[in-house]
Amino acid sequence: MNGRGFLIRFIDIGLIILFGFLMISDIENLSQVELASAVGDVELATGTERLFLSIEITAEGFFSMVDPVAGTILADSVLRVSDLEARLRGAARKRGGAGRELVVLIHPDEHSVLQRTVDVMDVCDRIGVRKSLHADVWDETPEQSMSGSDS
């Protein structure tokens, strides 16, 4: 086999392997996260009203559920995800309904474990409630991280 035929066969095998990996890989959209929006009731194009509920995650991994508009704490220092799910289901039944849509605003502490944020997102998916993730991207200014200074 000459060099040209070998190269074509090599490319052919490479493409077959590539398409094989594409076929067996798990490519699907499991969760959709909305970008942050203003807190308050917002009229949507469909005529539904958005009601917001905030879930804060502490550095120790506790969940707190707060109504950001009224400023009332609905649940404080919840540790188990199942307890959070039960309370969120109750809030969704109470606040949801015809013409209303509940949106959960997730506020993780910068020192909290990422799995706790994923747990809240999974609970929202199971219940069928929309969610929005509010998190600080930088814990320091970009100039400080580039310069490497600890001041």
N, C-alpha and C positions, 0 to 999 in steps of 0.2 A: 504494500500500500504506500503510495507516495505521500509526501508531507501535506499536500493540500487536502487530500481525502481524510487524513488523520485529523486535521484541524476541524473539518466539517463534522466528523463523527464525534469529536470531543465536545463541540458546541451543542450538538444534538443531545448527547447524554446529559450535559449540564442543564439544558432546558427541561428535559424530562424529570430530572431530580428536583429542579426548582418548582415545576408545576405539581409534582408529587407532594412537596412540603406545603404548598399553598392549599392543596386539597385536604390535607389532614390537619391543618392548623385550625384552631378555634377562633374564627374571626366573626365576632358579633358584638353588637352594642348592648351591654348588660345594664348600664345605668346612665341616665341622662341627668346632668347637673346644670341648673340654670345659673347664670352669672348673677351677682348681687343686684338687687333692686331696692328701691326706697321702701322703708317701713311705712305701712299705712294701707288703707284700703284703696285698691286701684281698680278702676273699671276696665274690663277687657273688651275686646272687639265683639265677643259673643254675648256680652251683657252680664257675665258672671262677675262676682265681686271676690277679690282676693283678701283673705284674712291671714295674718301672719302670726306664727308661733315660733319663738326662739328656743333652741336647745343649746345650752352652754356646756362645754366639756372642760372640767377643771384639770389641772396638772396631775392630780391624784387619780383621775379617771372617773370622777363622779359626774352624773348628768343633772342638770337643772333645767326645768321647762318654765319659760316665762312668756307672758303675754306682753309684747313690746309696746303696744299701743296703750293698754291700761296700766302697764307697769306692775302687774300682779304676778307673784310666783305661784305657778300651778303645781310644781313638784320640785323638791329640793333634795340634793344629795342622794340621788338614786344610783345604786351601784350596778344592779343586775340589768342586763339588756331586756330580759323578759318583762321586768317591772316597768321599764321605760316604754316597751311596746304596748303593754296594757293601758298605761296612762295616755299614751299618744292615740291609741284607738278610741278611748273615751273622749278625748278632746276633739278628735276628728268627727265622731258621732254628734257631739254637742254643738260644735261650731260649723260643721259642714251642712250640706242640705241643698235644696233647690236654689240655684242662682248663686251659690257660694263655693269657693274653692280655697282649701287650706294649703298654705305654703309654709314649710318648716325652714327656718333660717338656722343653719348649723354654725356655731361659734366655738371652735376648738381653741383651747389654750395653746400657746406656742410650745409649751413643754409637755403637752399631753401625748399619749401614745397614739399613733396614727390609726391603729386598729379600732379604737373607740369611735373615731370619726367614721370609719367604714361601717361599724356596727349601726350607727345612727342612720347612715345612708341605706343600709340593708333593711332596717325596720321601715323606713319611709317607702321603699320599694314594695315590701310585703303588704303594707297597708294600702298602698296606692295613693300616697300623698306626694305632692311636688316638693322639691327640696332646693335649697340654695346654700352654697358653701361660702362662708365669710372667714377668710384666714389671711393673716399677714404673710406676705411672701418674704420680706426681709426682716430679720431681727436686728439688723444694723444697716446703716446707709451703704449704698453700693460703693461709695468712695472709700469707706472704712474697710470693706471687705477686699477691695482691690489693693489698697496700700498695705494691708496686713497689720495695721496698728491696733492695739488693744485699748486705746484711750477712749 
